[in-house]
Amino acid sequence: MTQRTPRRPRIALAALVAASLALPSTLAAQEPADAPASDETPKAAEAEKDDRVVTHHEIELHGETITYTATAGTIPLKQEDGKVKANMFFVAYTRDGVDAASRPVMFTFNGGPGSSSVWLHLGAFGPKRVPMGDPPGQPAPPYLLQDNPDCLLDVTDLVFIDPVTTGYSRAVPGEDDGQFHGVDEDIRAVSEFIRLWTTRNERWPSRKFLAGESYGTTRAAGLAEYLQDHDGMYLDGIVLVSSILQFATTSFDAGNDLPYALFLPTYCATAFYHGRLAPELERDLPSTLEACEAFALGDYWTALARGSSLPADEERRIAEQLARFTGLSVDYVLHADLRLEIGHFCKELLRDRELTAGRLDSRYLGTDSDGVGGTYEYDPSYAAIQGAYTAALNAYVRSDLGYESDLPYEILTGRVHPWNFGGGQGYVNTGESLRQAMTANPHLRVHVANGYFDLATPFFATRYTFDHLDLDAAQQQRVTMSYYPAGHMMYIDAASAAKLRDVVAEFIQG
């Protein structure tokens, strides 16, 4: 049984200046109790709600019984005049019976844009997990939820954050939620949440970490700089799961040849997994990938750079090598002008079996309505996890955490679009923000977790990004990477989840 005790906030702190005004948020003085009410006061009071629910639990981790407190609810984001702009939903887990100031705390979120934190929450680091069986399988409903043996509560407290319009987080009625839907707008809102939670829970003395997945890594890199420059909050470390900081590495746009080379090793890993390579390349994945990577940034990159000036005999030689590393035919590669887009590869690899490979995890296979299309109709790896995580979260929040809401919990929503990626002709790149944060904070460390079968944020693109951050030798020593025989959500694989837990725990304790 769990005890449910609603808790009121200690103080109503001012929060977010309207993102539409593009002004930094500042802490405003609290109005005296007898201050005259403004026109906005009734609306602000109605919008600001204390809906937090506290429950108490325990879990066995590595032979130790850990008791902890779970807090689920929202924190209001305000303008300096006290007007509430949005309420951000979170679930926090704090260990009982310890000095909170000496405990690390990790702020955790997923990406999208438009994703809630459910994946890292119920897949990787939280006290409960959705069991997926042995990937690439798909569990059948009704779905289960079990204690997570790879939970990080033995080494850090955890705060799972849902950005505005994801999960239960919403802009208040009358506010344009578009003011939170953009690279900079999102960073400002999430940073304000982190500052408020840290202040209200008296955790400024704690060591602080961020953990983001996918677009959440884009956010985390931007947050590292923004929290330092705007709030004076210096972080101890950042965990990037399936990272994307430089969007040029994954954007298959006319004139941008970079993704074709950087996706190639993941195409190769996928073909290896499905047995589509020559026998000499099927013996050992790491050695095969090493050869593929050398080709990708060697002869292949040179051929792409030459464009239409590449001689026909050289084009065929490159096509033969591409076919060798991808399991596709030489003719198909030539018809693609040596440039293999992700959707085309996923459709073509197993076309003879009328199967398509997954994007988030290319070990998963799907079936389209026909076998002659140019690209896949859906991502079978997302279909495998969507139902299980959605059902588990909705049941868990009400039954275990005692938080009740009739709003739909937005797992991964398109309601955040159009997303403001910024103007101009360039690509989003928060890698520079991370470099600046690491330069100003010589104690900031970064760990990057990569899945070999991740076609959403390929591992080779991530390595390329970090090789081009212009970090000096000392800064490079503060960046570590780990690799997993799994996909974008490597933690749905039990062995990879255990390894990820050990790597991150060591990183936090480092």
Beta strands, then each sheet from edge to edge (+ up, - down):
strand 1: 5-6
strand 2: 53-61
strand 3: 64-78
strand 4: 84-95
strand 5: 105-109
strand 6: 128-129
strand 7: 146-147
strand 8: 157-161
strand 9: 170-171
strand 10: 208-214
strand 11: 237-243
strand 12: 356-357
strand 13: 365-366
strand 14: 445-451
strand 15: 479-484
sheet 1: 1+ 2- 3+ 4- 8+ 5+ 10+ 11+ 14+ 15+
sheet 2: 1+ 2- 3+ 4- 9+
sheet 3: 6+ 7-
sheet 4: 12+ 13-
end
